[in-house]
């Protein structure tokens, strides 16, 4: 187990260094602890006694009490509504950021479980993070940064909540395990903690074989036929369908990283499908960043729709056909 960190103490040192970022991602631990830590950091920023003691909020001033009651006018909390954060919520937020804070020197914005933003909401937030308004600090809570678009992650600083540990697929993996296998051993698919990793790895390998047929060997008809068969096979059970979506999500994530990181050396420790790095770099040139962002959120929406009874084979076909046709060889970035 790692060493417990006090985020307020860490953040107070950041404030003292005068290198405060405009946006932070609070990752790890439970949703309840993440939101609690985000509120504690907001309390520190808004505390009326902060400039005399930066180690912690006083908890006694009227500002601290307002934060605790969630009634401070310079604290904005964006929460999922029916398990989704929609574009209207982010638009309303952004429209108010053009005005200065009401009571203090800074405004704090907490986006709770930021991975639940739909694609339009995330893209709207991304534009704000690219040109952040002054005197506003964002806190995005999330279980893991892999649940967010790399473009959003790249514009935020990261703070770990609870036990500090290193993600096993963000460093060199043991030789007997691929980074993808380490990843699927960590995630929960459709609420099942003990995944059959060998099945998921087989699906992932079939996807790369299909893409290789289409893009490297020029066997387009065979590739599409195999893709439809994979979709059909994955529609037999809901668990199989969610495993397919997981593989496609990770593929899209890796391609987005390649398009946004730019540094080939850094990619070695970031790609989950790291053994396919050369092919992924080649494949990334076939897709636009905006298309990949939209597709990532469409996969999340398909996942939600599958829980409500959508036809799984139809949904699988929709997910797989993204990789062919208009998004294929004729579209270069």
C-alpha positions in Angstrom: 0.0 0.0 0.0 1.2 3.5 -0.7 1.5 6.4 1.6 -1.7 8.5 2.3 -1.4 12.0 1.1 -3.2 15.1 2.5 -4.3 16.9 -0.6 -4.9 20.2 1.2 -1.3 20.2 2.4 -0.1 19.4 -1.2 -2.3 22.0 -2.7 -1.3 24.6 -0.1 2.4 24.1 -1.2 1.2 24.7 -4.8 -0.4 27.9 -3.8 2.7 29.0 -2.0 4.8 28.4 -5.1 2.5 30.7 -7.1 2.3 28.1 -9.8 -1.4 27.4 -9.5 -3.0 25.8 -12.6 -6.4 26.7 -13.9 -7.6 23.1 -13.8 -7.0 20.0 -11.8 -8.1 16.4 -12.1 -8.8 14.6 -8.8 -8.5 10.9 -9.5 -8.7 7.7 -7.5 -10.5 6.4 -4.4 -14.3 6.6 -4.2 -16.7 9.1 -5.7 -17.6 10.3 -2.2 -14.0 10.9 -1.2 -13.2 12.6 -4.5 -16.0 15.2 -4.1 -15.0 15.7 -0.5 -11.5 16.5 -1.4 -12.6 18.8 -4.2 -14.7 20.7 -1.7 -11.8 20.9 0.8 -9.5 22.4 -1.9 -12.2 24.9 -2.8 -12.6 25.8 0.9 -8.8 26.4 1.1 -9.0 28.7 -1.9 -12.0 30.6 -0.6 -11.1 30.7 3.1 -10.9 34.3 4.4 -7.9 33.3 6.6 -5.9 31.6 3.8 -3.4 34.4 3.4 -2.4 34.2 7.1 -2.2 30.4 7.2 -2.0 28.5 3.9 -1.6 25.1 5.4 -5.4 24.5 5.7 -8.7 26.3 5.6 -9.8 27.7 9.0 -13.2 26.0 8.9 -14.6 28.9 11.0 -14.9 31.9 8.8 -18.2 32.6 7.0 -16.6 31.6 3.7 -15.6 28.2 4.9 -19.1 27.7 6.4 -20.7 28.6 3.1 -18.6 26.1 1.3 -19.5 23.4 3.8 -23.2 24.2 3.2 -22.6 24.4 -0.6 -24.1 27.9 -0.7 -20.9 29.9 -1.5 -21.6 32.1 -4.6 -18.0 31.4 -5.8 -18.4 27.7 -5.6 -20.1 26.0 -8.6 -20.8 22.3 -8.5 -21.7 20.5 -11.7 -23.3 17.1 -11.0 -24.5 14.3 -13.3 -28.3 14.3 -13.9 -29.6 10.8 -14.5 -26.0 9.6 -14.8 -25.1 12.2 -17.5 -23.6 15.7 -17.6 -25.2 17.4 -20.6 -24.1 20.3 -22.7 -26.7 22.7 -21.3 -25.1 22.4 -17.9 -21.6 23.2 -19.3 -23.0 26.1 -21.4 -24.7 27.6 -18.4 -21.5 27.3 -16.5 -19.3 28.9 -19.2 -21.7 31.8 -19.7 -21.3 32.8 -16.1 -17.5 32.6 -16.1 -17.2 35.9 -18.0 -18.2 37.7 -14.8 -15.7 38.1 -11.9 -16.1 36.2 -8.6 -18.7 37.6 -6.3 -17.1 37.5 -2.9 -13.5 36.5 -3.2 -10.5 36.6 -5.5 -11.2 33.3 -7.2 -14.1 31.1 -8.3 -14.0 27.3 -7.8 -15.8 25.0 -10.3 -16.2 21.3 -9.4 -17.3 18.9 -12.1 -18.3 15.8 -10.3 -17.6 12.5 -12.1 -16.4 14.3 -15.2 -16.3 11.1 -17.3 -20.1 11.4 -17.4 -20.0 14.4 -19.7 -21.6 13.6 -23.1 -19.5 14.5 -26.2 -20.9 18.0 -26.7 -20.5 18.9 -23.0 -16.9 17.6 -23.0 -16.0 19.5 -26.2 -17.5 22.7 -24.8 -15.5 22.3 -21.6 -12.4 21.6 -23.6 -12.7 24.9 -25.4 -12.9 26.7 -22.0 -9.9 24.9 -20.7 -7.9 25.8 -23.8 -8.6 29.5 -23.1 -9.4 29.6 -19.4 -11.0 32.7 -18.0 -8.9 34.4 -15.3 -9.7 33.9 -11.6 -11.4 30.5 -12.1 -10.1 27.1 -11.0 -11.6 23.9 -12.1 -11.6 20.6 -10.2 -12.7 17.5 -12.2 -13.3 14.4 -10.2 -12.8 11.0 -11.9 -11.9 7.4 -10.9 -9.1 7.3 -13.5 -7.8 9.7 -16.1 -8.3 7.0 -18.7 -12.0 7.7 -18.5 -11.4 11.2 -19.8 -10.3 12.5 -23.2 -6.6 12.9 -23.4 -7.2 16.4 -24.8 -8.9 17.3 -21.5 -6.3 15.5 -19.4 -3.4 17.4 -21.2 -4.9 20.7 -20.1 -5.2 19.8 -16.4 -2.8 19.0 -13.5 -3.4 15.7 -11.7 -3.9 15.1 -8.0 -4.3 11.6 -6.6 -7.0 11.1 -3.9 -6.4 8.6 -1.1 -3.6 6.0 -1.5 -0.9 7.1 -3.9 0.0 4.4 -6.3 1.4 4.0 -9.8 -0.9 2.7 -12.5 0.5 -0.6 -13.7 -0.2 0.1 -17.3 1.4 3.5 -17.3 4.9 2.1 -16.6 6.9 -0.7 -18.1 4.9 -3.9 -17.7 6.4 -7.2 -16.5 7.7 -9.2 -19.5 5.2 -12.0 -19.0 2.2 -9.6 -19.2 1.3 -7.1 -21.8 0.1 -3.7 -20.7 -3.3 -4.4 -22.1 -3.6 -7.5 -20.0 -2.6 -5.6 -16.9 -5.3 -3.0 -17.8 -8.1 -5.5 -18.3 -7.2 -7.2 -15.0 -7.8 -3.9 -13.3 -11.0 -2.7 -14.8 -14.6 -3.8 -14.1 -16.6 -4.7 -17.2 -20.4 -4.6 -16.8 -20.0 -4.8 -13.0 -18.0 -8.0 -13.1 -14.7 -7.7 -11.2 -13.2 -11.0 -12.2 -13.1 -10.6 -16.0 -12.0 -13.4 -18.3 -9.0 -11.5 -19.5 -8.2 -14.1 -22.1 -11.5 -13.5 -23.9 -11.0 -9.7 -23.9 -7.5 -10.1 -25.2 -8.7 -12.4 -28.0 -11.3 -9.7 -29.0 -8.6 -7.0 -29.0 -6.4 -9.1 -31.2 -9.2 -9.8 -33.6 -9.8 -6.1 -33.9 -6.2 -5.4 -34.8 -6.2 -8.3 -37.3 -9.3 -6.8 -39.0 -7.7 -3.4 -39.1 -4.5 -4.9 -40.5 -6.5 -6.6 -43.2 -8.1 -3.3 -44.2 -5.3 -0.9 -43.9 -2.1 -2.9 -44.4 -3.0 -5.8 -46.7 -5.8 -4.1 -48.8 -8.3 -6.9 -48.1 -11.2 -4.6 -47.5 -14.0 -7.1 -48.1 -12.5 -9.7 -45.9 -11.9 -7.1 -43.1 -15.5 -5.9 -43.2 -16.8 -9.5 -43.3 -14.7 -10.4 -40.2 -15.8 -7.2 -38.5 -19.5 -8.1 -38.9 -18.7 -11.6 -37.6 -17.0 -10.1 -34.5 -20.0 -8.0 -33.9 -22.3 -11.0 -34.2 -20.2 -13.1 -31.9 -20.1 -10.2 -29.3 -23.9 -9.9 -29.4 -24.5 -13.3 -27.9 -24.2 -12.1 -24.3 -24.2 -8.6 -22.9 -20.9 -9.2 -21.2 -19.3 -10.0 -24.6 -20.7 -6.8 -26.0 -19.3 -4.7 -23.1 -15.9 -6.4 -23.6 -16.0 -5.4 -27.3 -16.8 -1.8 -26.4 -13.9 -1.8 -23.9 -11.4 -2.9 -26.6 -12.7 -0.2 -28.9 -12.6 2.5 -26.2 -8.9 1.7 -25.5 -8.1 1.7 -29.2 -9.7 5.2 -29.6 -7.9 6.4 -26.5 -4.5 5.3 -27.8 -5.1 7.0 -31.1 -6.1 10.2 -29.4 -2.9 10.1 -27.3 -0.8 9.7 -30.4 -2.5 12.7 -32.0 -2.2 14.9 -28.9 1.1 13.9 -27.2 3.3 14.3 -30.2 6.4 13.0 -28.4 7.2 9.5 -29.5 9.3 8.8 -26.5 6.5 9.7 -24.1 4.1 7.3 -25.9 6.1 4.3 -24.7 4.7 4.7 -21.2 1.2 5.9 -22.2 -0.2 3.5 -24.8 -2.2 0.6 -23.4 -1.9 -1.3 -26.7 1.8 -0.6 -26.6 2.9 -3.7 -28.5 1.0 -2.3 -31.5 2.6 1.1 -31.3 4.0 1.3 -34.8 0.7 0.2 -36.4 -1.2 2.6 -34.1 1.0 5.5 -35.2 0.3 4.7 -38.8 -3.4 4.2 -38.2 -3.7 7.6 -36.3 -3.1 9.4 -39.6 -6.3 8.0 -41.0 -8.5 9.7 -38.4 -9.3 13.2 -37.3 -9.0 14.1 -33.6 -12.6 15.4 -33.5 -13.9 12.2 -35.0 -12.1 10.1 -32.4 -13.4 12.3 -29.5 -17.0 12.0 -30.8 -16.6 8.2 -31.3 -15.3 7.8 -27.7 -18.5 9.3 -26.4 -20.7 7.4 -28.8 -19.3 4.2 -27.3 -20.2 5.3 -23.8 -23.7 6.1 -25.0 -24.0 2.7 -26.7 -23.0 1.2 -23.3 -25.8 3.0 -21.6 -28.3 2.1 -24.3 -27.2 -1.6 -24.1 -28.2 -1.6 -20.4 -31.7 -0.5 -21.5 -32.1 -3.2 -24.1 -30.8 -2.0 -27.4 -30.2 -4.6 -30.1 -26.6 -5.6 -29.4 -25.6 -6.8 -32.9 -26.9 -3.5 -34.4 -25.0 -1.5 -31.8 -21.9 -3.6 -32.5 -22.1 -3.0 -36.2 -22.4 0.7 -35.6 -19.4 0.7 -33.3 -17.2 -1.3 -35.7 -18.2 0.4 -39.0 -16.6 3.6 -37.7 -13.2 2.2 -38.6 -14.1 1.8 -42.3 -15.7 3.9 -45.0 -15.5 7.7 -44.8 -13.2 7.5 -41.8 -10.8 5.3 -43.7 -8.1 5.6 -46.3 -9.3 8.8 -47.9 -9.3 10.8 -44.7 -6.0 12.1 -43.6 -5.1 14.7 -41.0 
